Amino acid sequence: MTDQRDVKILIGKRTYYIYTRLDDDALASVTSIVNDVMSEVDSGKGHEKALMMTCMNLAYHLSNVEQKLSSILDKVEEDNMKSL
């Protein structure tokens, strides 16, 4: 991570100025993820609702990943116990 700085990002069709420590590559990656998920949301209801639905979709995806990783970790721990 780099020092904190002010940056301009584009989310959907709007520009936001944020203060971040993310380097350019990490910021571009995160912004791309948000925009990809936002493109899946019906933006006909307005930008603020689209942002809220994007947050809900990201939280849902994160929860699924967390469950899958937990399941994988449980299986690895179980396999390790069997090999002892």
KARA-V421681 format. One record per residue. N is the residue number from 0. RES is the residue in one small letter. PSI is psi as a letter, one per 20 degrees, with the letter a starting at -180 (NA if undefined). Layout:
# KARA-V421681
n/res/psi
N/RES/PSI
N/RES/PSI
This chain:
# KARA-V421681
n/res/psi
0/m/q
1/t/a
2/d/q
3/q/q
4/r/q
5/d/p
6/v/r
7/k/p
8/i/q
9/l/o
10/i/o
11/g/c
12/k/j
13/r/q
14/t/p
15/y/q
16/y/p
17/i/r
18/y/p
19/t/r
20/r/i
21/l/q
22/d/r
23/d/g
24/d/g
25/a/g
26/l/g
27/a/h
28/s/g
29/v/g
30/t/h
31/s/g
32/i/g
33/v/g
34/n/h
35/d/g
36/v/h
37/m/h
38/s/i
39/e/i
40/v/q
41/d/o
42/s/j
43/g/i
44/k/j
45/g/q
46/h/g
47/e/g
48/k/h
49/a/g
50/l/g
51/m/g
52/m/h
53/t/g
54/c/g
55/m/g
56/n/g
57/l/g
58/a/h
59/y/g
60/h/g
61/l/g
62/s/g
63/n/g
64/v/g
65/e/g
66/q/g
67/k/g
68/l/h
69/s/g
70/s/g
71/i/g
72/l/g
73/d/g
74/k/g
75/v/g
76/e/h
77/e/g
78/d/h
79/n/h
80/m/h
81/k/h
82/s/i
83/l/NA
